[in-house]
Amino acid sequence: MTVSAIPTIEFNRDKLLTLAWQLTGAVSAGEAPAPEQLQQAADFLNLELDSLQLEGFQLRAVDTTLLALVAGQQTYTLPSDTFDLQVSQNNVIGTIVPVAGGNETLVTAMSRSEWMDLSTKTLANSAYPSRCFVERKATVSVTIWPVPSVSGGYFRYSKVRFLASAGDGGNTQDVPRPWQEYLTFAVAAKLIWAASLPLERVQGLKGEAMVLKEKCLAADKDHAQAHIHINHRYSYR
C-alpha cells in the first residue's frame, strides 16, 4: 500500500462555498455557482464564523499577549480584535511578569459585583496587581487592582480574538482544518432556508452541521493531564 505524503487539503473560501451550494442540490457537480450566489454564501459564512464565538473559544483564536504596565494607570483598552480573555478553571486570568524577571505572580479574575464592592478601588501598591476586572463593551478593557506604582512590568494574558472574516475567494478560513466540513454543511443549510427549499432538507443539513460542530468543539481543547479519583463506599445493613 502506498500512502500519499501530502496532508488533506485546506480548501479556499470559494471551494467551500461551491461545495455548500452543491449540497443544496441547486448546483450540480462540475458546475460553479454564479458570482451573486457565491457572495450570498460568503455572507452566510461570515455569520456562521461570528456565531462560533458564542460556542466557546477555538484554540487557533487564542493568542498569548503581553500588556505593558504603566505606573498609576489602572485601566487599559485592549486591541480591537479582542473578543474576550481566557480564564482558567481556578479563576486565573493571567500573570504578572516583573521588571527584573524572575517568578511570575498570578492574577485572578474579578466580577463586576466584586469590583463594585471594593471600597479602595484606586489603591496603589508598590507590589504588582493581583486582581483583574474585564469589561466587554464596544471594545474590551481590563482594570487591574491594586494600581501599580512602578512601570516596566507586564500583564501576560490569553487573548481570545475575533475569527478572521471569510475574506475573498482565495482565502482559507481561520479555523482548524477539521472544521471545514461543518462550515460547508452549516452554510448549505442557510442557503436552502433562504431559497425556501423543502424544510426536510434544511433540517437534514442543519442536523448534520450540529453533529459535526459538536465533534469539532470536543476535539478543540487544551491538552492536560487528567486525574481520576475513585472512591469506594460500602453500605452495611
N, C-alpha and C positions, 0 to 999 in steps of 0.2 A: 504494500500500500504506500502510495506517495502522497504526502500531505503538503499542501501549499505552505510556503514560508511567509505568505502575505496575510496579515490580520484582516478581520472583517472590515468592510468598507464603512467609512463615515460619510453618509450622504450629504450633499449640499441642500440648501433650502428648497430649490425648485424640484429636485429629485424627490424629496419627501412629500412635497405638495402634489406632485404628479401622481405618486403612489396613493395619496389620500383621495384624490379625485377618482382614480381607478377603483378604489374600494367602494365608492358610492355607486359605481355602475354607470355613471353618466359619461365617463371617458373610458374607451376601450383600450386594451393592451396594445402598445405600439403607437397610440395617439398621444398628443400633447394637449394640455388644457390651453384655452385661449388666454391672452395676456390679462384680461379682466377677471377670468376665473382664477388665475394664479394670484392676482392681487387680493381677491376676496379671501382665498385660502391663507395668504400671508397675514391678513388682518386677524383671522381666527387663530392663527398660530401665535401671534403676539399676545392675544387674550389668554390663550392657554398657558403660555410661559409666565404671564403675570399671575395667574391663578395658582401656579405651582408654589409661589412664595408663601401662600397661606397653608400649604400642606406640611410645612416643615422645611428646614434648610437642606439644600443639596451640598454635598461636600465640595464640589467644584466651585461653589459660590461663597466659600468661607476662606478669607484671607487673614493671615496673622499680620497685625498692623501695630506700629509704634506711634504714640502721640507724645510729642514733647511737652513737658510740664513747665509752666511759667510761674514764677513766684507771685503770689497774690491773685492769680487767676483761678476761678473755681469752675466756670462753665466753658465748655469747648464745643463748637459746632463741627460735626464730623463731615467727611466728604459727601457730595450729593448722591453718590451711588450707594450709600449705606442704607440698608433696609432695617437692620437690627444688629444687636450684639449677641453672641452666643454665650449662654450661661450654663455652667456645668451642673451636674446633679447635686453637688454640695454647695451650690449658690455662688461659686467663684466666677466672676465676670472678667477677671484679668489679673495682671501682676504689675508691680512697680519695679522698674529697672533703676537702681540707684545711680547717682552721678559717678561714683568711683568704681562701679561694677560690684561684684560680689553677689550675695544671695538676693534673689527677688522676693518681695513680700506680696502676700495675697490681698486682693481687693474683692470684696463681696458685693453683690447687687443689693440695692435698696429700693423698696417700693415707693410709690408716690405718698402713701399714708405715712410710711416711716420718715420720709423726707419732711413732710408737713409737721410731724410730731417733734422734730428736732428743735430744741429751744436755742441751740447755739449753731445756727446754720453757717455763719461766717467764721467759725472757729479756725484760727490759724495755728499751725503747728510746724515746728522745725522738722518733725518726722514726716514721712510721706503719707498720702491718703490711704485709707483702708476701706472706704465705702464708696459706692458709685450709684447715682440715680440716672437712669436713661429716660429721656423724654423724646417721644416719636411724634413729630408734627410734620409740617411740610419738609423739614429737614430733621435729622436726628442729632440730638445734643447729649452730652454727658456732663453731669455735675458731680464733682468729687468732693469728698469730705474726709478729714479736715482740709482746709486750704493750704497748699504747700507754701512755705515761706522761703524756699530756695528754688532756683531754676536748675535745669540740667538733667533732671531725671526723666524717665519715660513711663507712660502707661501702655503696657502691652495687652492687646485685646484681640479677639477673633471677630472680625467684621463679616457679617452676613450681607453681601452686596446684592443689588438687584441683578437678575439674569440679563444678559445682553439681549437686545431685540433680535427678531428673526433676520434682520439685515436684508441684503439683496440676494439675488438668485444663486450666487456663487458661494455664499457664506454657509459654514456648518453651524450647528446650534450649540448654545452654551450649556449643554447638559452632557453627562457621560453617554457614551455610545449605546449602551443597552436601553436608553430611554427613547431611541428613535422610533421603535415600533409603537410604543404608547402614543407619541405625538402624532404619528400617522393616523391611528385609529381615532384619536380624540378630535383631530381636525376633520376627518371624514364624517364623524357623527354630526358636527356643527354644519358642514356643507349640506348634508342630507336634510337636516332640520330646516335650514334656510331655503332649500329648494322645494319644501313641502312634499317630500317623497314619503313613501309608506312608513308609518310610525314603527312598525315591527323592525324595519331595517335600522332606523335610528336607535332603537333600544338595543338591538344586537351589537352595533358598533360601539355604542356608549358603554354597554356592559363589558365588552372585551377590553375597552380602554381602561375601565376602572380596575379590572383584574391585573392588567399589565402595570398600571400605576402602583398598585399595592405591592407588587413584586419588586419594582424599582425602588420604592421607598424603603422596603425591608432590607434591601441589599446595600443601600446608600448610607451606611453608618460607619462611625469611627470604630476601629478595631481596638479592643481592650480585653484583658483577661477577665474571664467570668469565674465567679466563685459561687459554688452551690453548697449550701449548708443543709444537711438533713437531720431533722430531729425525730427521735423515736419516742412516742408516748404510749404508755401502757395503761390500760384500764383494768382494775381489779374489782371483782364483784364478790 
